Amino acid sequence: MAIENHKKYIEEAYRTAKEVFEELHSWPELGGEEFKTVTLIGKKLKAMGLGIERPLATAIVANIPGEKGKKGEKKRLAIRAELDALPITETALVGYRSRRAGMMHACGHDAHAAILVGTAQVLCKLREVLPCDIRLIFQPDEEGPGGAQQLVEQGVLNGVDAIFGYHVKPELPAGTVGIRYGAIHGESQTFQAVIEGKPAHGAKPDLGRDAIYGAAHFISMCQGIISRDLDPGKPGVITFGSIGGGEGGNILARSVKAQGIVRGEDEETCRFLAGRMQILARGLSQALGLTITVNTQPGCKALVNEPHLVDQVRRAAAGKVAELSRSSMTVDDFSSYIQHVPGAYFFLGSGFPGRDNSGLHTGRFQVNEDCLKTGIESLVNLCLAD
C-alpha cells in the first residue's frame, strides 16, 4: 500500500519522534544505564496499545501483529534501534542539548530510537493492512561490549525471518537513504599492548631499558604493517587510542600500556594484521631488550548485507537513494543479528545542507531532525511491502 495514502499518520509520527528525540538527547545515558530512556519508550509504546518485554534491564522488545500476506504465509520482520550515549561533552549549540556533564548522544542513537517509536505509531494504525508481524528491538549498549549478542542469547530473533538496522550519517544530507550491497561495515578486534622495560636514571639510559622508547618504536612500526604488509587493495586500520606509563620526567619508564583497535574488511584481514603485530612485538622485544606483549580480543563481525533485502530498502526509501561505493571501517554490533537471520543495514542522511557537518563521536555532532521523517517513511514502506 502506497505510503502517500498515509501522510497524515507520518506527520503525526514525525512530531512524536521529534519530541522523543529531543527528550532523549537532553538526558543521555551510557550503555547498560539506559533506565530513563527505556521508561520513556515503554510509556510511548504502551500508550499505543502494545505490550512490552524486557529481556534485559535496559532493553525493550515489542511485537505488532499484522494480517496474513498475499501468499497466505505471514512473515516476521525485526527492526533494531540502539539506546546508549557516549562519554563525550557536548559543544553543539542546540536548545535540547545534554543536561548531563560529560555525556551526549554523539552517535545518533537518540534519533534511531525516536524513529522506531514513530514507526511503531504509524504501524499500529495500519494493522489491518500490515502483511507481516513486526518486532521492535530497542537495544542497549551498542557502544560497549555489545547488547546485540546478549539479546540474541535471550531469543529475540526467535521466529524472525529478516532484520533491518539503520544509522544516521552526517556526510549525507537529510532526506537521503544510503545503501550498499555486500559488506557495509568491517571486522573488528581490540588489543592491549604492554611494553615492559627496566627503570634507571634519565641521565643514565644505558643502565636501563626504556619502555617509552620501545612503545614509540612499536606504535610507529605498527603503522608500517598497514602501508607495507597489507595488500593496498584491502582496507585495514591499526589505531592506538590510549597510552600511558612512566613514573617521572627524569626516570626511564618501567612499563607502558597502550590500547587500540584493529579493523579490516573481513576476519581474514583482521587476523593477518593482529598476527603481524605479534611478530613485530617479538622482534622488537629481542632487538631492544624489552618485553612487549600484545593481547587481542574479537570485536564485531563484519556486517554484510543480504542483497535482496537491500533491494527492499531501495524500493522503500522515501528520499533520494545514494548507493555507497565503499564499506566503512567503523563497526556495529548489528552484525551479531545477521549471524543468525538475513539482514540489511542502511544509512539515513542526517546532514544540514550548505554547512560543515561534524562527524559522529564528536562534541559538535548534530542531527538534522528532517531525517526522522525519512526514517519513519522508509521503515513503514519496508513493513507494508508484501
Secondary structure, DSSP 8 states (H G I E B T S, - for coil): --GGGGHHHHHHHHHHHHHHHHHHHHS---TT--HHHHHHHHHHHHHTT--EE-SSTT-EEEEE-----TTS--EEEEEEEE---BS-------TT---STT-B--SSHHHHHHHHHHHHHHHHHTGGG--EEEEEEEE--TTTT-HHHHHHHTTTTTT-SEEEEEEEEEEEETTEEEE-SSEEE-EEEEEEEEEE-B--BTT-GGGSB-HHHHHHHHHHHHHHIIIIIS-TTS-EEEEEEEEEE-S-TTB--SEEEEEEEEEESSHHHHHHHHHHHHHHHHHHHHHHT-EEEEEEEE----EE--HHHHHHHHHH-SSEEEE-SS-BS---GGGGGGGTS-EEEEEEEEE-TTS----TTSTT----THHHHHHHHHHHHHHH--
